[in-house]
Amino acid sequence: MKPILLAAAMSIALPGAVLAGPASNTVKFFYVPEVKFEADAKYRDRFTEPVTKLFEANDKAQKEKPDEVSCIDFDPGLDAQDFDQKTLSKTLKLTETVNDDTAEVTASFNLFPEGDDSKREMVWSLKKMDGKWKIADITSKTSDWKLSALECGASPE
């Protein structure tokens, strides 16, 4: 298949996603075809420090106090708890900037069909390790926080 036809076919198959490259594919995995919770242990190999340290602290907090809300009580890639998958998939735009073995992928999307507070812009920082892109951090440009800066420790009693 000629490259232009392949690109056209892919743009039809993935209407909301901008084809930006390998680093973007690492991020896209967490949004489509369905949103995946980044802190889930089965995705741990897709991350690197400092985020893996936060995930480990979150796991420990969940084990020690399973009836309490742990450190990560929202989906970091969404900067939210609730969303409409169809809207998110349709509006997802990914752009990447690569500089040697580091990359930034910006994910812009809407959580719901309506509402100004539905728009999100998330910046994923990646590092290339052993030939694969790994996620080092996630930043919400919408709400001005960084995943690696979240604190997760035992609260004083």
Backbone as ProteinMPNN parsed JSONL, in Angstrom:
{"seq_chain_A": "MKPILLAAAMSIALPGAVLAGPASNTVKFFYVPEVKFEADAKYRDRFTEPVTKLFEANDKAQKEKPDEVSCIDFDPGLDAQDFDQKTLSKTLKLTETVNDDTAEVTASFNLFPEGDDSKREMVWSLKKMDGKWKIADITSKTSDWKLSALECGASPE", "coords_chain_A": {"N_chain_A": [[0.844, -1.171, 0.0], [0.542, 2.21, -0.799], [2.292, 4.877, 0.869], [0.749, 7.284, 1.25], [-1.863, 6.415, 0.936], [-2.002, 4.607, 3.024], [-1.719, 6.339, 5.206], [-4.065, 7.821, 4.892], [-5.97, 5.81, 5.256], [-5.423, 5.13, 7.935], [-6.089, 7.529, 9.204], [-8.792, 7.542, 8.913], [-9.513, 5.279, 10.331], [-8.73, 5.952, 12.933], [-10.215, 8.393, 14.006], [-10.118, 10.543, 15.956], [-7.537, 10.638, 16.917], [-4.408, 12.069, 16.461], [-1.836, 11.171, 14.343], [1.195, 10.964, 15.567], [3.623, 9.728, 16.201], [6.042, 7.317, 17.592], [6.456, 7.917, 20.407], [4.058, 9.15, 21.047], [2.346, 7.007, 20.636], [2.852, 5.482, 22.884], [1.58, 6.96, 24.843], [-1.024, 7.132, 23.83], [-1.996, 4.559, 24.22], [-3.074, 4.603, 26.821], [-5.468, 5.931, 26.54], [-7.161, 5.14, 24.335], [-8.312, 2.044, 22.857], [-9.872, 2.167, 25.089], [-9.945, 3.862, 28.239], [-7.245, 3.452, 30.451], [-6.176, 2.806, 33.771], [-3.489, 4.419, 35.012], [-1.987, 3.87, 37.343], [-2.36, 1.205, 37.824], [-1.015, -1.928, 38.618], [-0.405, -3.705, 36.531], [0.468, -2.166, 34.454], [2.837, -1.102, 35.156], [5.39, -1.499, 34.074], [5.545, 0.289, 32.033], [6.359, 2.68, 32.927], [8.714, 4.935, 34.559], [11.006, 6.077, 37.116], [10.302, 9.35, 38.348], [7.725, 8.514, 38.834], [7.117, 5.785, 39.263], [7.872, 5.399, 41.902], [5.92, 6.847, 43.292], [3.658, 5.332, 42.583], [4.318, 2.938, 43.88], [4.25, 3.783, 46.556], [1.558, 4.399, 46.675], [0.445, 1.841, 46.321], [1.321, 0.659, 48.709], [-0.018, 2.226, 50.606], [-2.643, 1.504, 50.003], [-2.63, -1.19, 50.739], [-2.075, -1.042, 53.491], [-4.201, 0.447, 54.52], [-6.906, -0.481, 53.463], [-9.59, 0.334, 53.434], [-9.613, 3.026, 53.137], [-9.301, 6.0, 51.117], [-6.733, 5.96, 48.812], [-3.549, 7.429, 47.845], [-3.696, 8.122, 45.117], [-6.497, 9.045, 43.856], [-7.876, 9.482, 41.552], [-7.94, 9.505, 37.952], [-4.866, 9.902, 36.669], [-4.076, 10.452, 33.979], [-6.294, 11.595, 32.913], [-6.935, 13.679, 34.564], [-9.163, 13.602, 36.138], [-12.113, 11.894, 37.422], [-14.427, 11.026, 36.283], [-15.748, 10.439, 32.979], [-16.624, 10.444, 29.476], [-16.218, 7.901, 27.329], [-16.61, 7.773, 24.539], [-16.693, 10.478, 23.738], [-14.159, 11.321, 24.63], [-12.461, 9.677, 23.04], [-13.144, 10.603, 20.499], [-12.335, 13.269, 20.544], [-9.646, 13.288, 21.178], [-6.389, 14.487, 20.787], [-3.068, 14.165, 19.934], [0.181, 15.372, 20.295], [3.66, 15.459, 19.704], [6.955, 16.152, 20.931], [10.189, 15.448, 20.308], [13.392, 14.984, 21.689], [16.276, 13.716, 21.272], [16.715, 11.233, 23.563], [14.508, 11.867, 25.077], [11.097, 12.869, 25.392], [8.116, 14.827, 24.928], [4.71, 14.469, 25.135], [1.753, 15.887, 24.275], [-1.508, 15.62, 25.279], [-4.637, 16.441, 24.271], [-8.047, 16.8, 24.978], [-11.621, 16.257, 25.384], [-13.653, 15.595, 28.198], [-16.386, 15.233, 28.317], [-19.318, 15.685, 26.168], [-20.283, 18.303, 26.466], [-19.687, 21.463, 28.152], [-17.408, 23.728, 29.539], [-15.54, 23.094, 31.48], [-14.818, 20.606, 30.789], [-12.716, 20.293, 29.066], [-9.381, 19.147, 28.636], [-5.837, 19.296, 29.032], [-3.029, 17.536, 28.91], [0.339, 16.862, 29.712], [2.686, 14.553, 28.914], [5.686, 13.292, 30.015], [8.399, 11.619, 28.649], [10.927, 9.036, 28.565], [13.45, 7.452, 26.674], [14.261, 4.156, 27.05], [16.226, 1.362, 26.831], [15.49, 1.201, 24.154], [12.74, 1.624, 24.197], [9.913, 3.742, 24.733], [9.294, 5.167, 27.839], [7.188, 6.289, 30.479], [7.832, 9.086, 32.383], [6.661, 11.117, 33.808], [3.563, 12.895, 34.404], [1.826, 15.776, 33.612], [-0.66, 18.122, 34.433], [-1.793, 20.591, 32.483], [-4.127, 21.883, 32.59], [-5.048, 21.887, 35.28], [-2.793, 22.523, 36.659], [-0.825, 20.757, 38.019], [1.577, 18.204, 38.882], [2.259, 14.815, 38.439], [4.467, 13.525, 39.671], [4.919, 15.222, 41.776], [2.952, 14.815, 43.608], [2.058, 13.937, 46.898], [2.479, 11.063, 48.85], [2.148, 9.55, 51.58], [2.316, 8.182, 54.895], [-0.183, 9.453, 56.903], [0.011, 11.683, 59.686], [-0.863, 10.531, 62.938]], "CA_chain_A": [[0.0, 0.0, 0.0], [1.338, 3.43, -0.858], [2.265, 5.594, 2.164], [-0.337, 8.26, 1.351], [-3.099, 5.667, 1.137], [-1.927, 4.067, 4.371], [-2.007, 7.459, 6.115], [-5.491, 8.135, 4.754], [-6.702, 4.719, 5.902], [-5.237, 5.25, 9.381], [-6.809, 8.698, 9.707], [-10.202, 7.165, 8.973], [-9.646, 4.287, 11.395], [-8.536, 6.628, 14.218], [-10.634, 9.75, 13.688], [-9.759, 11.587, 16.904], [-6.126, 10.622, 17.288], [-3.447, 12.563, 15.493], [-0.709, 10.254, 14.273], [2.36, 11.803, 15.822], [4.858, 8.967, 16.286], [6.184, 6.276, 18.612], [6.248, 8.406, 21.779], [2.614, 9.361, 21.173], [1.699, 5.703, 20.751], [2.993, 5.077, 24.279], [0.545, 7.688, 25.582], [-2.342, 6.784, 23.268], [-2.38, 3.305, 24.85], [-3.838, 4.86, 28.036], [-6.717, 6.629, 26.222], [-8.014, 4.431, 23.381], [-9.76, 2.15, 22.654], [-10.518, 2.454, 26.367], [-9.047, 4.47, 29.218], [-6.619, 2.528, 31.401], [-5.707, 3.483, 34.983], [-2.029, 4.396, 34.971], [-1.393, 3.325, 38.568], [-2.591, -0.235, 37.877], [0.268, -2.644, 38.643], [-0.119, -4.4, 35.275], [1.069, -1.22, 33.499], [4.005, -0.527, 35.826], [6.577, -1.569, 33.223], [5.483, 1.385, 31.059], [6.754, 3.894, 33.641], [10.03, 5.015, 35.174], [11.014, 7.035, 38.233], [9.874, 9.277, 39.746], [6.335, 8.086, 38.952], [7.014, 4.439, 39.826], [7.967, 5.527, 43.372], [4.592, 7.263, 43.75], [2.778, 4.177, 42.444], [4.666, 2.0, 44.954], [3.722, 4.355, 47.793], [0.111, 4.252, 46.569], [0.177, 0.419, 46.585], [1.555, 0.435, 50.14], [-1.118, 2.877, 51.323], [-3.846, 0.687, 49.797], [-2.494, -2.426, 51.535], [-2.116, -0.733, 54.919], [-5.536, 0.943, 54.889], [-7.722, -0.764, 52.284], [-10.894, 0.985, 53.492], [-9.45, 4.468, 52.956], [-8.879, 6.446, 49.792], [-5.265, 6.014, 48.751], [-2.953, 8.671, 47.348], [-4.162, 8.421, 43.759], [-7.934, 8.785, 43.881], [-8.412, 9.95, 40.282], [-7.132, 8.999, 36.842], [-3.89, 10.948, 36.361], [-4.045, 10.792, 32.557], [-7.505, 12.354, 32.596], [-7.13, 14.767, 35.517], [-10.586, 13.479, 36.457], [-12.598, 10.566, 37.775], [-15.529, 10.682, 35.379], [-15.54, 10.819, 31.586], [-17.384, 9.728, 28.461], [-15.191, 7.322, 26.453], [-16.868, 8.121, 23.136], [-16.267, 11.873, 23.567], [-12.712, 11.369, 24.78], [-11.848, 9.069, 21.853], [-13.413, 11.451, 19.333], [-11.676, 14.579, 20.639], [-8.24, 13.13, 21.534], [-5.344, 14.971, 19.877], [-1.746, 13.945, 20.513], [1.315, 15.979, 19.594], [4.884, 15.104, 20.421], [8.228, 16.811, 20.681], [11.241, 14.502, 20.68], [14.734, 15.536, 21.778], [17.131, 12.563, 21.554], [16.083, 10.162, 24.329], [13.387, 12.373, 25.871], [9.981, 13.356, 24.574], [6.914, 15.316, 25.585], [3.511, 14.243, 24.348], [0.618, 16.634, 24.805], [-2.808, 15.03, 24.975], [-5.745, 17.378, 24.447], [-9.3, 16.073, 24.78], [-12.771, 16.634, 26.199], [-14.173, 14.498, 29.003], [-17.811, 15.105, 28.022], [-19.696, 16.445, 24.974], [-20.564, 19.704, 26.763], [-19.116, 22.031, 29.365], [-16.06, 24.284, 29.413], [-14.631, 22.414, 32.401], [-14.599, 19.271, 30.232], [-11.482, 20.29, 28.27], [-8.165, 18.8, 29.362], [-4.554, 19.287, 28.325], [-2.09, 16.797, 29.739], [1.67, 16.719, 29.116], [3.351, 13.329, 29.349], [7.141, 13.328, 29.821], [8.872, 10.266, 28.39], [12.36, 8.763, 28.39], [13.699, 6.23, 25.927], [15.084, 3.231, 27.822], [16.336, 0.084, 26.136], [14.79, 1.295, 22.881], [11.292, 1.808, 24.367], [9.498, 4.951, 25.436], [8.715, 4.954, 29.169], [6.601, 7.517, 31.009], [8.535, 9.563, 33.571], [5.811, 12.028, 34.568], [2.367, 13.425, 33.754], [1.519, 17.114, 34.117], [-1.922, 18.697, 33.983], [-1.739, 22.023, 32.186], [-5.462, 22.385, 32.922], [-5.188, 22.108, 36.725], [-1.492, 22.945, 37.182], [-0.183, 19.839, 38.949], [2.498, 17.239, 38.288], [2.097, 13.546, 39.134], [5.635, 13.247, 40.524], [4.913, 16.136, 42.931], [1.914, 14.404, 44.551], [2.628, 13.293, 48.08], [1.809, 9.844, 49.245], [2.845, 9.022, 52.757], [1.445, 7.936, 56.048], [-0.602, 10.698, 57.554], [0.273, 11.631, 61.125], [-2.061, 10.145, 63.713]], "C_chain_A": [[0.898, 1.246, 0.0], [1.201, 4.205, 0.453], [1.1, 6.563, 2.303], [-1.675, 7.567, 1.575], [-3.145, 5.075, 2.541], [-2.269, 5.159, 5.39], [-3.487, 7.817, 6.069], [-6.338, 7.071, 5.454], [-6.609, 4.823, 7.422], [-6.016, 6.433, 9.94], [-8.303, 8.433, 9.77], [-10.428, 6.209, 10.137], [-9.53, 4.908, 12.786], [-8.916, 8.096, 14.084], [-10.172, 10.828, 14.651], [-8.276, 11.692, 17.174], [-5.264, 11.146, 16.15], [-2.267, 11.598, 15.51], [0.571, 11.057, 14.403], [3.661, 11.022, 15.94], [4.904, 8.011, 17.447], [5.975, 6.749, 20.057], [4.756, 8.619, 22.036], [1.874, 8.044, 21.318], [1.76, 5.175, 22.177], [1.902, 5.705, 25.129], [-0.853, 7.265, 25.131], [-2.888, 5.504, 23.893], [-3.295, 3.529, 26.057], [-5.197, 5.523, 27.779], [-7.676, 5.832, 25.335], [-7.482, 3.027, 23.135], [-10.549, 2.354, 23.941], [-9.484, 3.02, 27.324], [-8.546, 3.39, 30.172], [-6.052, 3.342, 32.565], [-4.198, 3.316, 35.102], [-1.399, 3.712, 36.177], [-1.615, 1.82, 38.726], [-1.255, -0.965, 37.743], [0.603, -3.313, 37.305], [0.475, -3.481, 34.211], [2.375, -0.627, 34.024], [5.245, -0.5, 34.943], [6.612, -0.475, 32.153], [5.97, 2.706, 31.647], [8.174, 3.79, 34.162], [9.925, 5.968, 36.369], [10.903, 8.441, 37.669], [8.457, 8.719, 39.931], [6.207, 6.695, 39.566], [7.1, 4.473, 41.354], [6.611, 5.933, 43.966], [3.622, 6.082, 43.677], [3.047, 3.152, 43.547], [4.138, 2.494, 46.302], [2.195, 4.228, 47.828], [-0.291, 2.802, 46.873], [0.282, 0.126, 48.078], [0.405, 1.023, 50.966], [-2.411, 2.07, 51.185], [-3.805, -0.591, 50.631], [-2.668, -2.149, 53.025], [-3.497, -0.297, 55.379], [-6.484, 0.763, 53.7], [-9.095, -0.083, 52.27], [-10.828, 2.494, 53.283], [-9.028, 4.777, 51.528], [-7.363, 6.552, 49.802], [-4.816, 7.332, 48.125], [-3.511, 9.092, 45.989], [-5.632, 8.042, 43.684], [-8.636, 9.333, 42.635], [-7.534, 9.359, 39.188], [-6.161, 10.091, 36.415], [-3.855, 11.369, 34.882], [-5.238, 11.606, 32.105], [-7.625, 13.626, 33.419], [-8.604, 14.802, 35.921], [-10.887, 12.068, 36.942], [-13.636, 10.098, 36.762], [-15.248, 11.19, 33.974], [-16.473, 10.005, 30.703], [-16.376, 9.213, 27.432], [-15.378, 7.736, 24.998], [-16.392, 9.546, 22.841], [-14.752, 11.981, 23.639], [-12.024, 10.827, 23.514], [-11.987, 9.967, 20.628], [-12.597, 12.749, 19.355], [-10.179, 14.49, 20.919], [-7.309, 13.602, 20.42], [-4.02, 14.793, 20.6], [-0.698, 14.624, 19.652], [2.568, 15.666, 20.4], [6.051, 15.956, 19.981], [9.296, 15.866, 21.201], [12.581, 15.212, 20.648], [15.652, 14.406, 22.235], [16.346, 11.473, 22.295], [15.006, 10.656, 25.29], [12.313, 12.876, 24.909], [8.903, 13.917, 25.485], [5.766, 15.082, 24.625], [2.381, 15.001, 25.021], [-0.658, 15.973, 24.314], [-3.873, 16.069, 25.289], [-7.031, 16.622, 24.132], [-10.395, 16.687, 25.632], [-13.239, 15.4, 26.954], [-15.628, 14.183, 28.654], [-18.162, 15.951, 26.809], [-19.897, 17.945, 25.235], [-19.848, 20.147, 28.03], [-17.68, 22.487, 29.182], [-15.066, 23.571, 30.321], [-14.331, 20.976, 31.953], [-13.276, 19.164, 29.463], [-10.273, 19.982, 29.153], [-6.961, 18.898, 28.438], [-3.525, 18.694, 29.285], [-0.759, 16.658, 28.998], [2.342, 15.51, 29.75], [4.835, 13.462, 29.024], [7.625, 11.893, 29.701], [10.381, 10.217, 28.251], [12.481, 7.485, 27.587], [14.679, 5.385, 26.726], [15.057, 1.876, 27.128], [15.501, 0.058, 24.859], [13.289, 1.49, 22.968], [11.017, 3.105, 25.101], [8.822, 4.567, 26.737], [8.252, 6.309, 29.706], [7.28, 7.876, 32.322], [7.652, 10.47, 34.426], [4.601, 12.419, 33.727], [2.059, 14.753, 34.426], [0.177, 17.564, 33.572], [-1.717, 20.187, 33.747], [-3.066, 22.671, 32.568], [-5.544, 22.766, 34.395], [-3.874, 22.434, 37.427], [-0.975, 22.049, 38.31], [0.683, 18.865, 38.159], [2.409, 15.958, 39.106], [3.248, 13.277, 40.096], [5.673, 14.124, 41.771], [3.826, 15.768, 43.948], [2.577, 13.698, 45.719], [1.788, 12.095, 48.457], [2.591, 9.252, 50.407], [1.847, 8.79, 53.867], [1.096, 9.27, 56.688], [-0.36, 10.578, 59.051], [-1.006, 11.302, 61.893], [-2.072, 10.814, 65.052]], "O_chain_A": [[1.892, 1.306, 0.724], [0.139, 4.2, 1.076], [0.514, 6.656, 3.382], [-2.523, 8.067, 2.315], [-4.201, 5.044, 3.174], [-3.027, 4.917, 6.329], [-4.093, 8.087, 7.106], [-7.299, 7.39, 6.154], [-7.604, 4.627, 8.12], [-6.552, 6.346, 11.045], [-9.007, 9.029, 10.586], [-11.427, 6.319, 10.849], [-10.171, 4.433, 13.724], [-8.038, 8.959, 14.051], [-9.858, 11.936, 14.214], [-7.803, 12.738, 17.619], [-5.391, 10.703, 15.008], [-1.76, 11.251, 16.576], [0.985, 11.744, 13.469], [4.729, 11.615, 15.79], [3.941, 7.892, 18.205], [5.366, 6.031, 20.85], [4.255, 8.304, 23.116], [0.882, 7.966, 22.043], [0.836, 4.502, 22.634], [1.362, 5.063, 26.03], [-1.747, 7.066, 25.952], [-4.097, 5.37, 24.079], [-4.199, 2.729, 26.295], [-5.995, 5.664, 28.705], [-8.884, 5.853, 25.567], [-6.268, 2.836, 23.201], [-11.737, 2.672, 23.906], [-8.299, 2.702, 27.235], [-9.304, 2.538, 30.635], [-5.514, 4.431, 32.367], [-3.697, 2.204, 35.272], [-0.377, 3.041, 36.04], [-1.104, 1.222, 39.673], [-0.459, -0.654, 36.856], [1.78, -3.472, 36.979], [0.939, -3.957, 33.175], [2.952, 0.257, 33.391], [6.062, 0.415, 35.047], [7.609, -0.335, 31.445], [5.995, 3.727, 30.96], [8.763, 2.71, 34.204], [8.883, 6.583, 36.596], [11.394, 8.682, 36.566], [8.033, 8.478, 41.061], [5.267, 6.451, 40.324], [6.467, 3.658, 42.026], [6.208, 5.426, 45.012], [2.85, 5.858, 44.609], [2.111, 2.563, 44.088], [3.634, 1.702, 47.098], [1.612, 3.98, 48.884], [-1.256, 2.564, 47.599], [-0.561, -0.57, 48.643], [-0.081, 0.393, 51.906], [-3.183, 1.964, 52.137], [-4.826, -1.022, 51.166], [-3.32, -2.913, 53.736], [-3.922, -0.623, 56.488], [-6.823, 1.729, 53.016], [-9.699, 0.063, 51.207], [-11.859, 3.166, 53.253], [-8.474, 3.931, 50.827], [-6.782, 7.164, 50.699], [-5.624, 8.235, 47.908], [-3.764, 10.272, 45.748], [-5.977, 6.879, 43.475], [-9.835, 9.612, 42.658], [-6.491, 8.774, 39.478], [-6.582, 11.104, 35.857], [-3.623, 12.541, 34.585], [-5.208, 12.234, 31.047], [-8.334, 14.554, 33.028], [-9.211, 15.867, 36.033], [-10.042, 11.175, 36.883], [-13.706, 8.915, 36.43], [-14.604, 12.222, 33.788], [-17.038, 9.001, 31.136], [-15.746, 10.009, 26.736], [-14.402, 8.018, 24.303], [-15.76, 9.791, 21.813], [-14.131, 12.649, 22.813], [-11.109, 11.459, 22.986], [-11.064, 10.079, 19.82], [-12.214, 13.263, 18.304], [-9.497, 15.514, 20.902], [-7.423, 13.177, 19.271], [-3.867, 15.221, 21.744], [-0.688, 14.471, 18.431], [2.532, 15.616, 21.629], [6.132, 16.414, 18.842], [9.312, 15.522, 22.383], [12.882, 15.949, 19.709], [15.794, 14.16, 23.433], [15.434, 10.865, 21.735], [14.631, 9.94, 26.218], [12.594, 13.252, 23.771], [8.788, 13.538, 26.65], [5.835, 15.448, 23.452], [2.088, 14.782, 26.196], [-0.867, 15.789, 23.115], [-3.998, 16.522, 26.426], [-7.103, 15.891, 23.144], [-10.134, 17.528, 26.492], [-13.225, 14.293, 26.417], [-16.051, 13.028, 28.688], [-17.399, 16.845, 26.444], [-19.704, 18.762, 24.335], [-19.457, 19.332, 28.865], [-16.832, 21.721, 28.724], [-13.888, 23.452, 29.983], [-13.665, 20.226, 32.666], [-12.778, 18.061, 29.237], [-10.158, 20.489, 30.269], [-7.044, 18.625, 27.241], [-3.202, 19.275, 30.321], [-0.736, 16.371, 27.801], [2.54, 15.455, 30.964], [5.197, 13.717, 27.875], [7.306, 11.049, 30.539], [11.028, 11.196, 27.879], [11.715, 6.542, 27.787], [15.783, 5.828, 27.043], [13.99, 1.318, 26.873], [14.889, -0.955, 24.519], [12.614, 1.523, 21.939], [11.78, 3.518, 25.975], [7.899, 3.752, 26.754], [8.855, 7.342, 29.416], [7.304, 7.078, 33.259], [7.866, 10.584, 35.633], [4.609, 12.291, 32.502], [2.033, 14.849, 35.653], [-0.097, 17.407, 32.382], [-1.494, 20.951, 34.686], [-3.12, 23.871, 32.838], [-6.048, 23.837, 34.733], [-3.842, 22.601, 38.646], [-0.718, 22.52, 39.418], [0.544, 18.72, 36.944], [2.475, 16.003, 40.335], [3.019, 12.844, 41.225], [6.384, 13.807, 42.724], [3.78, 16.344, 45.035], [3.541, 12.952, 45.544], [0.559, 12.117, 48.391], [3.576, 8.541, 50.214], [0.678, 9.164, 53.768], [1.964, 10.096, 56.972], [-0.508, 9.498, 59.623], [-2.094, 11.748, 61.528], [-2.998, 10.608, 65.836]]}, "name": "protein", "num_of_chains": 1, "seq": "MKPILLAAAMSIALPGAVLAGPASNTVKFFYVPEVKFEADAKYRDRFTEPVTKLFEANDKAQKEKPDEVSCIDFDPGLDAQDFDQKTLSKTLKLTETVNDDTAEVTASFNLFPEGDDSKREMVWSLKKMDGKWKIADITSKTSDWKLSALECGASPE"}
